[in-house]
Amino acid sequence: MVSGPQSISAGLGPPLACCRAGTAESRGCVWGAAPAAGGRTCGSNGVGGPLFCRSLSVRGPQLARRRAWTDVSHTGAPEAAVRVCGRPAPIPPAVSTVSLHAEGSRVTSLIFVSLLSPHLHGFYTGLLAQLSGTLGQRVDLLSSGDWSEDRRAVAAAEVDGAFQCGLILQQHPAYLPVAAPVPLGQGQAVYATHVVVRQESTAQQFADLGGGRWVYNDPTSFSGYVALHAHAARLDLPPGFFGAPHWSGSHLASLDAVLGGEADAAGIDSTVFSAVLRARPVLRRSLRVLTTLGPFPIPPVTLRRTLPPALHQQIQAALAELHTQPTGRALLREAGFSRFVPTTEAAYLPLLAEAAHADHWRHPAPHTQRSAYV
């Protein structure tokens, strides 16, 4: 995989070395507004400011187990030092501890996590800051620094909201989709899978990639994995078409693998690919889209079902009106979106059909198991 300043991952998200520094490397990778004392700049994120690392302390178990994060500047002696990576974004004023609590029936703070591409974490931080001002209560984007731990927290309904793939949402019945972003230039809340190869690739169509080296971001990803297999099923390609799976961990890392020659092709979320090209247009000389699959319903903003219905409606309305405010409109455009629109569970049912189609192609023999993807 490409590393150093030429890495796509370093260009759009927190450099992995930044979050992996120290002994508690997977305990806390979150976004902040500015380097704290002792912090260091890690490079440019390519879409709006420098990345940085700073110390943060964690009291007690991990975030998902008992949400209690404390900035080292408020505590003096951290109980467990970790690293934080982030990019400048407006956030609510810092407090010494963050936790979900309620006064009577009124929720007074909310915690979100993201199960999507790390390049969007800065956008989500700014988005939740805007939401915090509208609601008049604290709203935070927090992460354990470990995607599987964040997903476990969502599966256990230990957070109030999540930015998550519409297919993974089917495994998390405790959450409802309330709003979805509309990409710039699109009239609907949809995205696609770009099958990306190097410019010099001899492949001219999807079927030409049989036996090649494919890299996937994650086996639970719709755009990076399931959509590819559903498409292979429609083309009636042999089950061994993709060969042995190779996992990168993110769309950005998959692009790095293709760019560096370690993989021949990857399925990339179209919004991620657009962000990469906005940040580094020169990559058009090195990468090309062989074909595009979709469109599909775009990953939504989801809320825990047990939150008060009035709060669901308030958050949905605030997101739908975000583009009418200058700061909200600028935030959306920087991330590649024009607005949010309300959405429902029904909008994501087509993804289940795609997953079933892909699963049948991978396992053609009769079986009673549920889809591997849901």
C-alpha positions in Angstrom: 0.0 0.0 0.0 1.2 3.5 -0.8 2.4 5.3 2.3 3.7 8.7 3.2 2.5 12.0 1.8 1.3 10.5 -1.5 -1.1 8.2 0.3 -4.7 8.8 -0.5 -5.5 7.9 3.1 -3.2 10.6 4.3 -4.7 13.0 1.9 -8.3 12.7 3.1 -8.4 11.2 6.5 -6.3 11.0 9.7 -3.0 9.3 8.8 -3.1 5.8 10.4 0.3 6.3 12.1 -1.2 9.3 13.9 -3.9 7.3 15.5 -1.7 4.3 16.1 1.0 6.2 18.0 1.4 5.2 21.6 0.3 2.1 23.5 -3.4 2.7 23.5 -3.5 3.0 19.7 -7.0 1.7 19.2 -8.7 3.3 22.2 -9.6 6.8 21.0 -9.5 8.3 17.5 -11.9 11.2 17.4 -12.1 14.6 15.9 -11.3 17.9 17.6 -11.0 21.6 16.9 -7.3 22.4 17.5 -4.2 20.7 18.8 -4.0 20.7 22.6 -0.7 21.2 24.4 1.8 18.7 23.3 -0.1 17.9 20.1 1.5 17.7 16.7 0.4 18.4 13.2 0.2 15.3 11.1 -0.2 16.8 7.6 -3.0 18.2 5.5 -6.3 16.5 5.1 -6.6 18.0 1.7 -10.1 19.3 2.1 -10.0 22.1 4.5 -7.2 22.3 7.0 -4.4 20.5 8.8 -4.8 17.2 10.6 -3.4 17.0 14.1 -2.9 14.6 17.0 -3.4 15.5 20.6 -3.7 13.6 23.9 -7.0 12.6 25.3 -7.8 10.6 28.4 -10.3 7.9 28.9 -11.9 7.2 32.3 -13.1 3.7 33.0 -14.0 1.3 30.2 -14.1 2.1 26.5 -16.6 4.7 25.2 -19.2 2.2 24.1 -19.2 0.5 27.4 -19.7 3.7 29.5 -19.4 6.9 27.6 -17.1 9.1 29.7 -14.4 10.8 27.7 -12.4 13.6 29.2 -9.9 16.0 27.6 -6.5 15.8 29.2 -6.5 19.6 29.6 -9.3 19.3 32.1 -7.9 16.5 34.2 -4.2 16.9 34.7 -3.2 13.3 34.8 -5.0 11.1 32.3 -5.9 7.6 33.4 -5.3 6.1 29.9 -3.4 8.2 27.3 -4.6 7.8 23.7 -4.2 9.7 20.5 -6.7 11.8 18.7 -6.7 12.8 15.1 -8.9 15.5 13.7 -9.4 18.5 11.4 -10.6 22.0 12.4 -14.4 22.1 12.6 -16.7 24.1 14.9 -17.7 22.0 17.9 -19.6 22.8 21.1 -17.6 24.2 24.0 -15.4 21.6 25.7 -16.6 20.1 29.0 -14.8 17.8 31.4 -16.9 14.8 30.8 -19.4 13.7 28.1 -22.2 11.3 28.8 -25.8 10.7 27.8 -28.2 11.8 30.5 -31.8 13.0 30.8 -33.7 15.4 33.0 -37.1 13.7 33.5 -38.2 12.8 29.9 -36.0 15.4 28.2 -32.7 14.1 26.6 -30.0 16.7 27.4 -27.1 15.3 25.4 -26.6 12.9 22.5 -23.8 10.8 21.3 -23.3 9.7 17.7 -20.7 7.4 16.0 -19.8 6.9 12.4 -19.5 3.5 10.7 -18.6 5.2 7.4 -15.5 6.4 5.7 -13.1 8.4 8.0 -12.8 11.2 5.5 -16.3 12.3 6.5 -15.6 12.5 10.3 -14.8 16.2 10.0 -18.1 16.8 8.2 -20.0 14.9 10.8 -18.3 16.9 13.6 -19.4 20.2 12.0 -22.8 18.8 11.3 -23.4 17.8 14.9 -22.2 21.1 16.0 -24.8 22.8 13.9 -27.4 20.3 15.2 -26.3 21.1 18.8 -27.0 24.8 18.3 -30.4 24.1 16.8 -31.5 21.6 19.6 -29.9 23.6 22.4 -28.1 20.6 23.8 -24.8 18.9 23.4 -24.4 16.5 20.5 -21.0 14.8 20.0 -19.3 12.5 17.5 -17.2 10.0 19.4 -15.3 6.9 18.4 -13.4 4.2 20.2 -10.9 4.3 17.4 -11.8 0.7 16.5 -14.5 0.3 13.9 -15.6 -3.1 15.2 -16.0 -1.7 18.7 -18.1 1.2 17.3 -20.3 -1.2 15.4 -20.7 -3.3 18.6 -21.9 -0.1 20.4 -24.4 0.5 17.6 -25.6 -3.1 17.6 -26.1 -2.9 21.4 -27.9 0.4 21.0 -25.4 2.1 23.3 -25.3 5.3 21.3 -28.1 7.7 20.3 -27.4 8.1 16.6 -25.2 6.6 13.9 -24.0 7.4 10.4 -24.1 3.9 8.9 -24.5 1.9 5.7 -28.1 1.2 4.7 -27.3 -2.5 4.5 -25.7 -2.7 8.0 -28.7 -0.9 9.2 -30.7 -4.0 8.6 -28.7 -5.7 11.4 -29.4 -2.8 13.8 -33.2 -2.8 14.4 -32.8 -0.4 17.3 -32.2 2.4 14.8 -34.4 4.3 12.3 -33.1 6.2 9.3 -34.4 9.8 9.5 -32.5 11.7 6.8 -30.0 11.2 3.9 -27.6 13.5 2.1 -28.0 14.4 -1.5 -24.7 14.5 -3.4 -23.9 17.6 -5.4 -25.2 17.3 -8.9 -27.8 14.6 -7.9 -31.5 15.2 -7.5 -31.9 12.3 -5.1 -30.3 10.8 -2.0 -28.4 8.1 -4.0 -24.9 7.0 -4.5 -23.1 4.3 -6.6 -20.2 1.9 -6.7 -17.4 2.9 -9.0 -15.2 0.0 -10.2 -11.8 1.7 -10.1 -8.7 0.5 -11.9 -5.4 2.1 -12.9 -5.3 4.1 -16.1 -3.0 1.6 -17.7 -5.2 -1.4 -17.0 -6.1 -3.3 -20.1 -9.6 -4.1 -18.8 -12.4 -2.5 -20.8 -15.4 -4.1 -19.0 -16.2 -5.7 -15.7 -15.9 -9.3 -17.0 -12.3 -8.5 -18.0 -11.3 -8.4 -14.3 -11.9 -12.1 -13.7 -8.9 -13.6 -11.9 -7.5 -10.2 -11.1 -6.5 -8.9 -7.6 -9.5 -7.4 -6.0 -9.4 -5.5 -2.8 -12.4 -4.7 -0.6 -12.9 -2.3 2.2 -15.0 -4.6 4.4 -17.2 -7.7 3.9 -20.2 -5.9 5.4 -19.9 -2.9 3.0 -22.6 -2.6 0.4 -20.8 -0.4 -2.1 -17.3 -2.0 -1.6 -18.3 -5.6 -1.6 -22.0 -6.7 -1.9 -22.7 -4.5 -5.0 -19.8 -6.1 -6.8 -21.1 -9.6 -6.1 -24.6 -8.8 -7.1 -23.4 -7.4 -10.4 -21.3 -10.5 -11.0 -24.5 -12.6 -10.4 -26.4 -10.5 -13.0 -23.6 -11.1 -15.6 -23.7 -14.9 -14.7 -20.0 -14.9 -14.0 -18.4 -17.9 -12.4 -18.3 -17.9 -8.5 -14.5 -17.9 -8.5 -14.4 -14.7 -10.5 -13.1 -12.5 -7.7 -10.5 -15.0 -6.4 -9.2 -14.8 -2.9 -10.5 -11.8 -1.0 -8.1 -9.1 0.3 -9.4 -6.6 2.9 -8.1 -3.1 3.2 -10.3 -1.6 6.0 -11.5 1.5 4.1 -12.3 2.8 0.7 -9.3 5.1 0.9 -7.0 2.2 1.7 -8.5 0.3 -1.2 -7.7 3.2 -3.5 -4.2 3.3 -2.2 -3.8 -0.4 -3.0 -5.0 0.1 -6.6 -2.9 3.2 -7.0 0.2 1.4 -5.7 -0.2 -1.6 -7.9 -1.1 -4.0 -5.0 -4.6 -4.6 -6.4 -6.1 -4.4 -9.9 -9.5 -3.2 -9.0 -11.8 -2.1 -6.2 -15.4 -1.1 -5.7 -15.4 2.4 -4.3 -18.2 4.5 -2.8 -18.9 7.2 -5.4 -19.0 9.9 -2.7 -15.6 8.9 -1.4 -14.1 8.8 -5.0 -15.5 12.3 -5.7 -14.0 13.6 -2.5 -10.6 12.1 -3.5 -10.7 13.8 -6.9 -11.8 17.1 -5.5 -8.8 17.0 -3.1 -6.3 15.6 -5.6 -7.4 16.2 -9.2 -4.0 14.9 -10.4 -5.2 11.3 -9.6 -7.3 11.4 -12.7 -4.1 10.7 -14.5 -3.5 7.5 -12.5 -7.0 6.1 -11.8 -10.1 5.6 -13.9 -13.6 4.3 -13.4 -14.2 1.2 -15.5 -17.9 1.0 -14.8 -20.4 2.3 -12.3 -23.0 0.2 -10.5 -26.2 1.7 -9.1 -27.7 4.0 -8.1 -28.4 2.8 -4.6 -30.0 4.6 -1.5 -27.2 6.5 0.2 -26.1 5.8 3.8 -28.5 7.7 6.1 -28.4 9.4 9.5 -30.0 7.0 11.9 -31.5 7.6 15.4 -32.2 5.1 18.2 -35.9 4.2 18.1 -36.4 4.7 21.9 -35.5 8.5 21.7 -38.7 10.6 22.0 -40.6 10.8 18.7 -40.6 14.6 19.1 -36.8 14.6 19.1 -36.7 12.4 16.0 -38.9 14.9 14.2 -36.9 17.9 15.5 -33.6 16.3 14.3 -35.1 15.3 10.9 -36.4 18.8 10.4 -33.1 20.5 11.4 -31.2 18.3 8.9 -33.7 19.0 6.1 -33.4 22.7 6.7 -29.6 22.8 7.0 -29.0 23.9 3.4 -31.1 27.0 4.0 -28.5 28.5 6.3 -25.2 29.9 4.9 -23.0 28.0 7.4 -24.9 24.8 6.8 -24.8 25.2 3.1 -21.1 25.7 3.1 -20.6 22.7 5.4 -22.6 20.5 3.0 -20.8 21.7 -0.1 -17.4 21.1 1.4 -18.3 17.5 2.0 -19.8 17.1 -1.5 -23.5 17.3 -0.6 -26.3 19.8 -1.5 -28.8 19.1 1.2 -30.5 16.4 3.4 -33.9 15.0 2.7 -36.1 12.9 5.0 -36.0 9.2 4.5 -37.6 6.0 5.8 -36.8 2.3 6.3 -38.6 1.4 3.1 -36.0 3.3 1.1 -33.3 0.7 2.1 -35.2 -2.5 1.3 -33.7 -2.7 -2.2 -30.3 -3.3 -0.6 -31.7 -6.5 1.0 -32.7 -7.8 -2.4 -29.2 -7.0 -3.8 -27.6 -8.8 -0.8 -29.8 -11.9 -1.3 -28.9 -11.9 -5.0 -25.2 -11.7 -4.2 -25.5 -14.4 -1.5 -27.2 -16.8 -3.9 -24.4 -16.3 -6.4 -21.8 -17.0 -3.8 -23.7 -20.0 -2.4 -25.8 -21.5 -5.2 -26.6 -24.7 -3.3 -29.9 -24.7 -1.4 -29.5 -23.6 2.1 -31.6 -22.1 4.9 -29.0 -19.7 6.3 -29.8 -16.0 6.3 -27.8 -13.9 3.9 -24.2 -13.5 5.0 -24.6 -9.7 4.6 -27.6 -9.2 6.8 
